[in-house]
Every structure is written in C-alpha cells, then in structure tokens.
Amino acid sequence: MLKQNNMKNLLIIISVLALAVFAGSCTKDFDEINTNPKAITVASLDQSSFGLVAKRAIVYTSYLRNSTGMQTYHSLFGDVYANYFATTHPNFLSDRYVLVGSWLNGSFNSFYQNAAPPIQFCVDFAKEKGLAVEEAIMKIWRVNAFAKYADSFGAIPYSHFGNMEKAVPYDSLEELYALFFEELESAVTVLKANLSQGKSATLQAYDDVYKGDIAKWAKLGSSLRLRLALHCKYVNPTLARTQAEAAVSAGVIENVADNAKVATSIDWYNAYCTITSWMEFRMSADMESIMKGYLDPRVQSYFQEAKFPDPTDDPDDVVFNFEGMRNGQTKSDRQQLDFNGHASDMHKSWVSLGAAGPAWRVMGADESYFLRAEGALENWNMGGTAQELYEKGIKASFDEWGYSDYQNLAGEDYITSDRIPASPGTDLSDPGTVIPPVSTVPVAFMTTGGKEQQLEQIITQKWLCLYPENSIEAWTVRRITKYPKLYDRLESEEPLIAATSLPTRLTFITGEYTNNKAEVEKAVSKLGGPDNGTTKLWWDKKP
C-alpha cells in the first residue's frame, strides 16, 4: 500500500500528465502550461517519480477502484458480449445490442485522459533516461492496454498519441497489429538480454504485476504476442504463424506461478467489488448450460448459488444451485421479474464492498496453452499436439482455482469426461419453454472429430478460463472464431444488429466527431465500412 504522502504526490503527478501528455481527443490550448515557468512538466519529473507513475498506469488500465471505464466499457459491453453475464437493470440497453453513446464517450475519454498518459510517460521517460528494461516492460503494458480498445473500435489513436497537436490521427487495426508485434518482439528481446539483473530495481516496489521480475515480464510479452497472432489467422495466416511460432520459441507463460495478475489492496481494489453491489447483472444461461453440463467445479469459484434455485433441471445425483438467465430480456420483464433472486451472482470474493477483492487477471498459462492448441490445429510448431496442449490448458486453469484433482462435481475425471452442455431449464421470462443445451461438444478431446469440432472445444475451454477479467478478449475471440456456440439474444433493440448476430465493433465517440473530426472521419475510411456495430474488423474474415 502506498503511503499517504506518496499517494498525494502521485495524484499531483498524474493531474499534470493528463494535461502535458494527453492529446487523444482534447483540443485545449497547451501554450500556457508549456511556457509557464511555475508549472510542473514531464521534463521536471525524475526517476524517483517513475515508479509512482508506472503504478498508476498499471492500476488504471486494470480498472482498479472502478477507474477508466470499468462499468461503461468492460462490464456493460465486454461482459455481456462475451455472454458471461446478462443485465438485470431495466435501463441497461447494451445487452439488447444498443451501443450506448454516452457510455462509450465517457469510457473512451477516461482511458485517453487517465490511463494512456502515464503509460506514454513511462515509455518516453525510460527511453530518454536509458532505462532499457523499464522501457521494455512499459511497452509490453502499453500493448496490453491499447490492444483491447483496438479490437473493440477497429481504429484508435496510438502511434500519434501525445503529439501535442489538436488533430490526432488514428491507426487502422492492421497498422496497429504491425506496431504491436514489432514492439512486443523488441521488448522481449531487451528483457531476455537482461535476465541476469533478475528484477528492475526501479519498478520492484511499484510493479503490482510481477514486482519487476524481468523473466516473467518477458513471458507475458511473448504470451500477448501469441494472443494477437491467433487473432490474425483468418486474415493473414502467414503473419499469424510467423508471430505465433516466434512467440512460443521466445517462451510463453507455462506455469500458474507466472500468471500475470495485478495485485489489489484496500486502496486499489478489484472494481467488481463495487459494481456487484449495485445488483445489475447475473450469470448467463450460457454459463449455466456449459458448466452444469460439464459439472465444472470452477462454478463454485466463479458464482454464488442462486437465492431461489430451480432443482428441476439439476443433473442426476448432483445438486446444482447455480442458475443463469438469457441475454436480451425486455425492459418490462427486468422490471417485474426477480432475476437477481433467481439467477446467480458472482462469487462472494467479487461482491465484498470495500474489500480488496481478487487480483485482476491479465493473462495466464491456461490461455497460453489454449492458444498453442489452436495453433497446433493449423499444423504450426507449438511445442505439442492440439490435444496435449488443450489438456494442459484445462489443468492449468484447474490448478489456478485449486481443483488440482482435476475431477468434476460427480468425482469423475474432468478432462476425459464425455459430458456435454446441459439444458439450463426454463427462463424466468418464459417458464413454459425448456431451453435446449447451448452446444453438444464434450470435454474429452474429440480425437476423431473434425477440425471445427476440435476448435470449438478449445475455444469453449478458453472462454471459461478468460472469465471474468478478460471478457473483452472473449468477445474478440467470439467474433474471430465464431465460438463458443452461445445463445442468441431474446431481442435486439438495435435495428442494424439482429438478435441472432453479435456486434462486430463499438462505434467512434461523439466527442471525437466534435474535437477531432477530420481524423475520426479518416479512421472511418480505414474500417472498410460505416461507423456502426455491423462493420467487420480487419481480422474478422472467417467464412
């Protein structure tokens, strides 16, 4: 925990950085602050301040303390488009595919005003001062922070961010990925050349991910590179294979002990601990269907039992009191029906208001193994077969959550189980209709199955392991691979987006059309389609 005086200093530093570095959508005149001899500027900060700013960069991009769009970006778009949750609040329309402009405007501006400036400062300061290791670490974090916005909007300010001009150009998604791959490769190369240092003395006390551990940061950099490589496999298979094989060769996360998580505290708490207290969302029917069918023990760590469970759809000889609800409920049903009582809330670790809550998960060994399994399906050199890597991914996830006996809720071996998703029963809004299972793929790897069946298995397990902090990534994977198979919305309130489809992107914000008009219009031209939620992004090329 930061001392109180350090926290005050940090707030002063960041308030200055927001003015001195931020240029994403702001059009204010910077002349006064640039010439006022009494103003604190980036140039006046020294290495002793670097760690404080790096800490801010890390916690703000991890939504700690409900910062930088946790609810209005991560939860109300990522969480519900991943189908992890369905909203119970009658006025929340993003679950009915309305791309609410005010939410997007606030979360986009918050990222570029509060999170992006300290990240950029850390990269620039480290480069200027010759801090090669620290520059590499913050470059990796910059890619991690910006990539999810890139995958959400399809074009964002990146290479020109912080140009101190009123007009800030956007990079296209293809341009962004080229930059991401270049930066991750160079950063990992620097870190691996400095492994003998062990840890960054400058960041050790402030790095809430790895405490400055150089080897672990290198593994995260390569793992992020692997994640982005798999995004490209349908649009540019050669690029995807080259980047994926290089990432695996450089060394990705393979052990749970190396998982990247941002530590939480009473001062910097997991923001789910705030938004769950508002009782605005509950477990989805998709989660119920898959986890109940698989008798997945992780459900006990993901969710709470429903206050009013339905025992009529429980599996034979297993009590399963975890209940879900369909996405896209009508406003009237959400006003009149007690979804909060009949569907499951998040696990208690995420609902303790005022508590630190679980560490914010960035990336882990389980996802790395599933990515490698996906690459192995394409006959890339991933260091194992698709089945071997798939099974290692499941084990890594179970190890992380404390289920290292690898058994399901019936005491059977989970990995070799032929169980398939189950019916979630009936929905509170339609008690007369039994909902069929969301899919038919089993847990046990289908060695004689087709490539698409095996891919569905891999992505279904990856979807489970990305819960909940990587919901934006889960939505991205849905758009790219079309898996896992999940339920359609009951209804869509957006005329352009059918209930049977999925929003392909988020729309550019109104503030940019006002303050950065020429550049955002150029960005639209880079999309290859109109600025709406149906234009497919660059990597969205699966037939």
N, C-alpha and C positions, 0 to 999 in steps of 0.2 A: 504494500500500500504506500502511495506517495505521502510524504509529509505535507502538512498543510501549506507551509511556505512554498514548497516545490509546486504544489497544485496551483497556487496563485500565480507563480511565475509562468507556469505552463499556459494558463489562461491568457495571460498578457501576451506571451509569445504568439499563440495561435491567433488571437484577435488581430495582431499586426500582420501575420502571414496571410490571413484572409484578405487583407487589403493589398499587401505588397505583391503577392504571388497570383491571386485569383484573377483569371481573365476569361473563364469559361463562358459566362453569359452576361457578365457585368459590363456596363458601359459608362461607369463613372470616370470623372477626370482624375487621373493619378498625379498630375503635376505637383499639387501641393505636398502630398506625402513624399514624393520623390525629391523635393527640393528643401523641405523644412528641416533645418539642421537639428531641431529638437526631437524629431520623430525617430522612433526605433525602426530600423530597417533590417532586412535579411542580412545585409553586409555587416551589421553591427553585432550579430549573434556569433557566439564562439562555440568551440567543441563541447564545452560543458553543458550547453543547452541542447545539443544534438539528440541525446538520449531521450530527453523530455518530449521533444517534437516527434521522435520516432514512436514513442509510446502512444502519443495522441493519434498518429497516423494508423497504428495498428488497431487500437480500440474503436476508433470512429468508423473504420471500414468493416468492423465486426459487429456493428450495431449495439455495442455495449452501452448501457444506460439509455436504451431506446433512441439512439442517435442516428442521424443520417438515413432516414427513410426506412427504419425497421418495419413499422406498420404499413406505411403507404407505398412501399415498394416490395420489400421482402415478403411480408405476410399477406397482404391483400392482392398481390399478383403472383409472386413466386410460389407461396404455399398452396394457393388454390388452383394454380395452373399446373402444378405438379400433382394435384389431386391428393395431397396429404390430408388436407382439411376441407370442410365445407363451411361456409359462413352461416351463422345463426342470426346475425343482426339484420333486421328487415331492410335497412337502408344501404347496405353494402352491395353494390351492384357489380363489382368486378367478377364475382362468382357467376354472374349471369352475362359475362363477357363484355360488359361496358368498360371501356378504357377511360376511367375517370380522370379528366384532365387536371383537376386541382391536386389530386394525389400525385400524379406524375410530375407536375410542375414543382411541387414542394420537395419531393424526394430527389429529383434531378438537381435542383438548385442547392439542396442541402449537401449533396455529395461534392459538387464542384466548389462550394464555399467552405465546407468544414472538413472534408476528408482529403480531397485531392491536393489542396495547397501544402499541408505538412508532408505528404508523400513526396511531392515535387521538390520541396525544400530539402528534404533529407537526401534525395538523389543528387541534386545540384550541389549542395554543401559538401557532401562526401567527395564528389568528383573534384571540386575546387581545392579541397584540402588534402587530396591524395589519399583518402581513406578507401582503398580499393575494396576491401572486404565489406565494409559498411555500405558502400555504393552498390555492390552486387546484391546484398541482402535486400536493400530497399527497392532495387529494380525488380526483384522477384515479387516483393509485396505489391509493387505498383501494377504489375501484370495481373496478379491475383485480384486486386481491387477493381481495375478497369475492365477486365475481361467480361465480367457478368453484365456490366452495362452495355458493352459492345454487343454481346449476344442477345440482349433484350431489345435494343433500339436499332441495331444494324449499322449505325454510324455514330461516332461520338468525337468530340474534341480530344485529341491525345497528343499527337506529335507537335501541335502548335499551342497546347495548353500552357498558360503562363507567358504568352508572348507580349504581354503588356499593351496589346492593341485592343481597340473596340471590336474589331471583327476577328473572330477566331474560327479558322477553318475546321471542318470535320474530316476525319479519316474514314474511308469505307471499311467494311468488315474485312475484305480481302487485304487491304493495306495494313489494317490493324494486326491481323494474324502474322503477316510477314515481319512486322515490328516485334510482336510478342515472341515469336520463335527466335529471332536474332538476339533479343535482349536476354531471354532465358538461357540460351546457349552460352553467350558471353559471360553472364553472371555465374553460371555453374562452373565454367572453365576457371574463372578467377578464384572461386571458393575452393575448388579442388586443388589449385596450385598453392593454397594457403592453409591446408589442413593441419599442418604442423603447429599452427597457432592455437588450435583447439577451440577457443572461443574469442569473440570480439570483446575486448576489454571495454570498448566504448559503449557497446549495446547490452552487455551482460546484465546489468541491473535494471534495464528498461524494456528489454525484449520479452514480451509476455507470451511469445510462441515457443521459442527454443532457448531463451536465456543466452543468446549469442552463439550457440553451438553451430560451428561452421559446417560440419559434415551433415548435420540434419537439415540445415537450410539448403545445402546442395541437393539433397534427396527431394526436398519439396520442390525446388526449381525444376528438376527433371520430371517429377510427377505431374506438375502443372503442364509441362511441355507435352507429356504423354496424353493428358486430358484433351488439350487443344488439338493435338494431332488426330485423335479419333473423331473430333468434330468435322474434320476435313475429308473423311474417307469417301464420301459420295461426290464431292465437288472436284477433288483433286487427289485421286488415290496415290499417285506417286509422291506428292508432297506429304501426305498423311503417313505413308510407310516410312519414308526417309526420316521424318521427325520422330515417329514412334520408336523406330529401331535405335536411333541415336539416343533418345531419352532413356530407354531401357539399358543400353550399353553404358551410359554415364552413371546409372544407379538410381533407382526409384525407391520409394518407401516400401519396405517389405515386412517390417516388424511393427507391431502395435506400439511399441515403446517410442517409435519415431514419428507417430502420428502428429500432424500439425493441429494444435488447438490453442486458442487464445485464452489464457488464464483469466478467470473472473475474480472479483472481490466485492466487498460491500460498496466500494466506491465505483467500480466498473463491473456492473452485474449483467448477467445474461438478460437481454431485453424481453425474452419470452416471459420472464417473471413479472414483468409489468403488464404486457398486453393480455396474458391469460386471465388476469384478474378482472378484465372487462367482460368476459364471458361472451365473446363474439364469434367463436368458431369451435368446431368439434371434429372428431375423427371422421374421415370419409368412409363411404361404403366400400370403396376400392381397397382401403387398408383392411377393413373387416373381412372382405372376401378372400384376400390373399393370405393374411396372417392367420385367419381362422382355418382356412383350408389346409395350409401347411402346418398348423398347430405350432406356429412360430413362437418360441419362448420370449423373443425380444419384445413382443407386445406388452409384456409385463414391465418393461423398462421404457417403453415409448408412451404408453397411455395408462389412464386410470380406468377401473371398472365403471361402467355407467351406473348412475344413481338408480335407474329403473331398467335393468337389463331384461332382454327377451330370451327366456330359456328354450323357447320352442324351436329355435334354429341352431341349437348347440350341436356340436359333433357328438357321436356316440361315446358315452362313458367319459366325456371331458366337459367340465363346466367352463364356458367361455362367456364371461360377462362384459366383454369389450364390444361396444356397438358403434356402428358408423351411420352416416346419413348421406343421401345423394347430394351432389352439387347442383346448383341452379334452382334452388327452391324459390317459390313465388314469395313476394313480399307478404301477402296475406297469410300464407302458411307459417312463415317465420314469425309473424306477429301473434298468431293464435296457437301454435303448437309448441310444446315444451321440448324442443330439440336439445337444449342444454341438459335437461334431465335424462333424456332417453339415449343420448349419444355420449361417447367417451371424451373426456378432456385429456390434455397432455398429462404425462406422468407428474407426480407431485413435485419432483425436482425442478420442474419448469414453472410451477404455479405458486411458489412461495414468495409473496410480495415482500420486498426488502431484503431477500436473501441474495447471495452471490449467484446461485444457480450453476448449472453445468458449464464447463469450459466451452467456448464457441468453437465448433469443429470446422476446420478449414479443408483438410484432406487427410485420408488415411490409407493404410496398407490394403484394406478391403477394396477400395475403389481402384487402386493401382492394379491389383490382381484382376479385377473385372475388366479393366481397360486392356490389359495384356491378353486376357482371354478373348476379348472382342477382336484384337489384332491377330491373334493366332487363328481365328476363323478365316481370316483373309490370307493365311499362309505367310504372315510376317514372322520374323525372328523375334519372338517374345520371351524366349527362355523357358518354354514349356508348351504343352498342348493346351488346347482350349479347355478340355475337361480338367486337367491338372490345375490350371490357373483359376478356373471357376470355383473349384472346391477349396482351394487355398483362400480365395476371396471370402467365401462363406465362413471358413474357420477364423479368419482374421476379424470379421465382424463379431462373431460369437465370442471370441477372446476378449475383444474390447468391452463387451457388455457383460462379461462374467459368466458366460454359458459354455465353458470350455469342455464340458462333457459332450457337446455337440448333439444333444438329444432334444427332441421336440416335446411338446406338452404331454404326450402319451408315453414318454420314456423310450421312444424309438430313435434310431439313428436318423438325424435330420437330413444329412447330405445324401443318403441313399434311399430316402423315402420316396414312394411313388404317389404321395398325396398331391392333390391338385387344389386350386382355389375352390372355395365353397360358396354357396348362396349366402348372402348377408340377411336373408329372410325378407321381411317386408319393410318398407319405409314408412315412417310416421305419417307422411303426407299421402300415402296410398296403401293403407293397411290390407286391402283386398288382393294385392298383387305380389306374388313371391318373385323376387329378383333373381335371375339366373347367375351362376358364377361368372366372374369377370373374365376368366381365361380357363384354359384346360391344360396348361403345361405343368408338369410335376417338378419337384425339387431335384430329384435324381437326374443327372445329366443324360440327355437322350442321345446315346452313342449312335443309334441307328436312325436318328431323326434328321430332318433336313436342316440346312444351314440357317434358315429363318427361324425354325423352332428352337434351335440352339441359341441363336441370338436373342430370341425372346426370353429364354431362361436367364441368360447372362444379364440382360438389361433389367429384368424383373428383380433379380437379387441386388443389382446395383441401385435400383430405385429404392429398395428397402434400406440399403446402407447409407444413402445420401440424406435420409431423414434426420432431423428437420432442417439443420442449418444450411444445407446445400440444395434448397428447393429450387433456386434459380437454375442451377445445373441440371436438376431433374427435369425441369420444364424444357431446357435446351435439348437434353437427350431425347425427350419425347418427340420434339419437333424434328430432330435429325433422323432417328431410327424408327419412329412410329411405334415404339414400345416403351413401357409395358402396355398391354391392352388394358384400357381403363374405361369406365362407364362414360357415356355421353352426358351432357348437361340435361337436366329435366327441361329447361327452357333457356333460350338466349334472349337477351333484351337488346342486343346489338344487331341491327338489320343485316350488316355485312358478314357477320360471323355466325354460322349455323350452330345449333346446339350439338350437332353431330361432328363438329370440327374442333379446332383449337386455335386460339390467337397465335399468329405466327411472329408477332413482334409487338412492342409498345410504340406509341406514336410520339413524335417530337413534341416538345412542350411549347405552350403558347408564349411563354416568356422569351424563348429563342426567336420566335417569329417576330416579336416586337424589338428585341435588342440586338439580334444577330441575324437579321432577316436574310441578307444575301447569302450568307454561308449556310444557313439551315436549308435554304432552297437548293443550293448546290448539293447538300447532303441528300436531299430527296432524290435528285437525279442519279445519285450513286446507288440508290436502293434498287433501281430497275423496276419500280412500280410506285403507286401512290403512297402517301403517308397515312396508311391505315393499318389495321390489325390483320389484314389478309395478304399483304405483300410478303413473299417468302424471302428469307435472308440468304446470303451468299452460299452458306453451307447446306441449305435445305434443298437437296437435289435428289433425294431418294425417289425412285419411280413410284 
